[in-house]
Amino acid sequence: MTIAVRSFSSARGLASDSPARKIPVVEIITPRASDSWTLTRAGEPRGYIDAHQLRELWIHTGTACNLACPFCLEGSHPGDGRIPGMTLSDAKPFIHEALDMGVGQFSFTGGEPFVIRDFVHILDYASQHRPCFVLTNATDPLLKRKHQVLPLLNNPYPIHFRVSLDFPDAARHDKDRGDGSFNKALEGIQWLHDQGFKVSIARQTDADEVPAEVEAQYRAIFRQWGIPEHLAFTAFPDLGVPGSEDGSPEITQSCMEKYPTRDSRAHFMCTYTRMLVKKGDQVRVYACTLVDDDPDYDLGGTLKESMEQRIMLRHHRCFACYRFGASCSAPA
């Protein structure tokens, strides 16, 4: 998954450049507090969020990917099965439950969604009912299924693709994603746009960057490829691999006094989103797109049930939402 500039553009400091450290289960629970879900390590009441209305339903298509990026927040690689592939029969009941709850958009992440056999069928079905948003690396899995993707333009609702293009430098991008993946992604971006799909870009951030200068470098590359220069960017920090900890401060109820009202907390993803995650042969509902590596964020087997659960801001990635107004959603 590749997980708006307003959200993350200055957030590189959330994680160091040192290799991510796996946390033993005992370290997740014991040193924090006897009840680490509601209390911080220091024993202070933990900050929390209560949901508003479901506006966006994310569907995790599975962690399998054609690439093996070492920084991937899902730990995805070819053949990965940490989260199994979603099927249309898995997703359909939740799509209808979400529609009954007034959802405004269906969004998809992975892994690489186009690796999953049933993904195009899920996307076809969802875009019959609401606008859709897809995170993709736009390389071979997409390019090999162009004949299946193109007819989706005729569906009642539009599909927006956000493509991962980490840096405006082929060598730097390909260092982690593999030789040739930069040009493959540009080929995918070009094809999607030429067909009439909306496209935006997910990129990584550097600590000392000037965003306007970085994006100008991208736009110069787009001109060379005949890609429009107006594509929107979403800039992400290193969010760590599954089970990692970046040392972010814990969020207490006192911290949440910064956001004292319902409206002031509305930017937190867990107020308006949920994510479907397949566990074995069951589909479970998780709080948001960034916490599927922590089973405590499994909120139940229905969307209605999940929206009744209080979300404790325990995960280290919650700090990105708290400090930077993080959002994995499509840029406006």
Buried (B, 14 or more C-beta within 10 A) or exposed (E): BBBBBBBBBBBBEBBEEEEBEEEEEEEBBEEBBEEBEBBBEEEBEBBBBEBBEBBBBBBBBBBBBBBBBEBBBBBBBEEBEBBBBBBBEBBBEBBEBBBEBEBEBBBBBBBBBBBBEBBBBBBBBBBEBBBBBBBBBBBBBBBEBEEBBBEBEEBEBBBBBBBBBBBBEBEEBBBBBBEEBBBBBBBBBBBBBEEEBBBBBBBBBEEEBEBEEBBEEBBEBBEEEEBEEEBBBBBBBBBBBBBBBBEBEBBBBEBBEEBEEEEEBEBBBBBBBBBBBBBEEEBBBBBBBBBBBBEBBBBBEBBEEBBEBEBBBBBBBBBBBBBBBBBBBBBE
